[in-house]
Structure formats: structure tokens, C-alpha cells
Amino acid sequence: MDMIMDLSDEVLVLFHGELIARGTPGEIVENETVQSAYLGGMYDEQLT
């Protein structure tokens, strides 16, 4: 993951085939929607 973030100027994040975030690596790391989707939270009901 660190290598991808170091090499990328822009990152697109998909969740269940939908674009949920687009931005610089720093913006993506701090994005609460991305954190929730990949670490748990508001998207939990979609995972069951």
C-alpha cells in the first residue's frame, strides 16, 4: 500500500463497484468515507 501511495498522483477508490473517493494519496488516507468502507462503519449492512 505504501508503494502505491508513493507512486500515485491520484487515487480512485471503489466500493462494490461504485466510486466513493478520488483524490491525492493524502486526501484518500484522511477520507472518512474510505475509512468507513474499508475499516467498518456505515457500509457494514452492505457486506452481509
N, CA, C and O of each residue as an XYZ file, in Angstrom:
192
protein
N       0.816     -1.184      0.000
C       0.000      0.000      0.000
C       0.866      1.256      0.000
O       0.567      2.207     -0.722
N       1.915      1.274      0.784
C       2.792      2.445      0.816
C       3.397      2.717     -0.550
O       3.519      3.873     -0.956
N       3.778      1.657     -1.266
C       4.377      1.832     -2.575
C       3.386      2.474     -3.546
O       3.751      3.367     -4.311
N       2.142      2.022     -3.515
C       1.118      2.599     -4.391
C       0.913      4.069     -4.061
O       0.817      4.903     -4.962
N       0.847      4.386     -2.790
C       0.644      5.774     -2.381
C       1.839      6.652     -2.765
O       1.664      7.816     -3.125
N       3.037      6.101     -2.691
C       4.233      6.861     -3.055
C       4.313      7.119     -4.555
O       4.802      8.168     -4.975
N       3.843      6.179     -5.364
C       3.953      6.286     -6.817
C       2.781      7.012     -7.479
O       2.889      7.436     -8.629
N       1.687      7.155     -6.779
C       0.464      7.700     -7.379
C       0.304      9.193     -7.142
O       0.588      9.710     -6.062
N      -0.164      9.872     -8.197
C      -0.530     11.278     -8.074
C      -1.997     11.404     -7.694
O      -2.396     12.335     -6.994
N      -2.797     10.445     -8.171
C      -4.228     10.456     -7.907
C      -4.674      9.021     -7.634
O      -4.183      8.078     -8.255
N      -5.603      8.868     -6.707
C      -6.116      7.549     -6.334
C      -7.636      7.565     -6.477
O      -8.304      8.508     -6.053
N      -8.167      6.507     -7.080
C      -9.616      6.312     -7.171
C      -9.962      5.138     -6.278
O      -9.293      4.106     -6.328
N     -10.994      5.277     -5.465
C     -11.384      4.220     -4.542
C     -12.784      3.749     -4.902
O     -13.724      4.540     -4.974
N     -12.906      2.433     -5.128
C     -14.187      1.817     -5.445
C     -14.664      0.988     -4.270
O     -13.864      0.402     -3.541
N     -15.977      0.944     -4.093
C     -16.594      0.085     -3.083
C     -17.827     -0.511     -3.724
O     -18.746      0.217     -4.100
N     -17.858     -1.816     -3.852
C     -18.959     -2.517     -4.522
C     -19.201     -1.950     -5.921
O     -20.345     -1.796     -6.349
N     -18.117     -1.644     -6.623
C     -18.215     -1.162     -7.991
C     -18.566      0.302     -8.151
O     -18.702      0.776     -9.279
N     -18.716      1.030     -7.062
C     -19.035      2.455     -7.113
C     -17.844      3.282     -6.662
O     -17.159      2.939     -5.699
N     -17.612      4.366     -7.366
C     -16.562      5.300     -6.985
C     -16.997      6.033     -5.717
O     -18.018      6.720     -5.708
N     -16.220      5.884     -4.656
C     -16.575      6.555     -3.405
C     -15.618      7.690     -3.065
O     -15.927      8.529     -2.219
N     -14.446      7.725     -3.726
C     -13.498      8.807     -3.444
C     -12.484      8.918     -4.569
O     -12.136      7.939     -5.229
N     -12.027     10.140     -4.760
C     -10.994     10.420     -5.758
C     -10.166     11.570     -5.225
O     -10.710     12.592     -4.806
N      -8.851     11.408     -5.237
C      -8.006     12.485     -4.747
C      -6.557     12.085     -4.648
O      -6.156     11.023     -5.126
N      -5.780     12.932     -4.032
C      -4.370     12.629     -3.817
C      -4.266     11.528     -2.760
O      -5.209     11.309     -1.999
N      -3.131     10.840     -2.710
C      -2.974      9.815     -1.674
C      -3.245     10.348     -0.267
O      -3.868      9.658      0.540
N      -2.793     11.553      0.036
C      -3.037     12.135      1.359
C      -4.509     12.367      1.634
O      -4.984     12.140      2.747
N      -5.232     12.820      0.618
C      -6.668     13.035      0.772
C      -7.402     11.717      0.993
O      -8.334     11.647      1.794
N      -6.981     10.679      0.285
C      -7.631      9.367      0.405
C      -7.407      8.775      1.789
O      -8.333      8.227      2.387
N      -6.198      8.881      2.297
C      -5.883      8.354      3.629
C      -6.751      9.006      4.698
O      -7.157      8.348      5.655
N      -7.035     10.283      4.542
C      -7.815     11.027      5.526
C      -9.329     10.965      5.286
O     -10.100     11.438      6.121
N      -9.759     10.398      4.173
C     -11.172     10.395      3.791
C     -11.991      9.475      4.694
O     -11.738      8.272      4.756
N     -12.967     10.042      5.386
C     -13.779      9.270      6.331
C     -14.651      8.226      5.632
O     -14.914      7.168      6.205
N     -15.100      8.499      4.417
C     -15.903      7.534      3.671
C     -15.070      6.302      3.340
O     -15.548      5.175      3.475
N     -13.847      6.505      2.914
C     -12.941      5.394      2.604
C     -12.639      4.599      3.870
O     -12.673      3.369      3.856
N     -12.348      5.287      4.943
C     -12.060      4.608      6.204
C     -13.251      3.771      6.647
O     -13.087      2.628      7.075
N     -14.424      4.327      6.546
C     -15.633      3.615      6.950
C     -15.875      2.390      6.075
O     -16.237      1.326      6.578
N     -15.677      2.537      4.775
C     -15.921      1.434      3.842
C     -14.945      0.284      4.050
O     -15.336     -0.881      3.984
N     -13.681      0.601      4.301
C     -12.667     -0.449      4.381
C     -12.318     -0.886      5.793
O     -11.728     -1.949      5.985
N     -12.676     -0.080      6.779
C     -12.375     -0.449      8.152
C     -13.633     -0.722      8.972
O     -13.556     -1.083     10.146
N     -14.782     -0.547      8.341
C     -16.056     -0.795      9.018
C     -16.756      0.505      9.333
O     -16.128      1.551      9.497
N     -18.066      0.417      9.413
C     -18.829      1.611      9.722
C     -20.123      1.642      8.953
O     -20.904      0.692      8.987
N     -20.348      2.745      8.254
C     -21.638      2.977      7.633
C     -21.980      2.028      6.505
O     -23.140      1.977      6.095
N     -21.033      1.278      5.989
C     -21.314      0.347      4.907
C     -21.452     -1.096      5.388
O     -21.576     -2.003      4.566
N     -21.433     -1.323      6.682
C     -21.498     -2.681      7.223
C     -22.700     -3.452      6.706
O     -22.575     -4.641      6.414
N     -23.863     -2.816      6.583
C     -25.052     -3.525      6.141
C     -24.913     -4.037      4.708
O     -25.575     -5.012      4.355
N     -24.092     -3.429      3.884
C     -23.898     -3.889      2.511
C     -23.014     -5.131      2.452
O     -23.020     -5.844      1.448
N     -22.270     -5.394      3.489
C     -21.340     -6.506      3.486
C     -21.991     -7.827      3.859
O     -21.377     -8.877      3.670
N     -23.194     -7.815      4.374
C     -23.851     -9.044      4.794
C     -24.739     -9.599      3.709
O     -25.371    -10.638      3.900
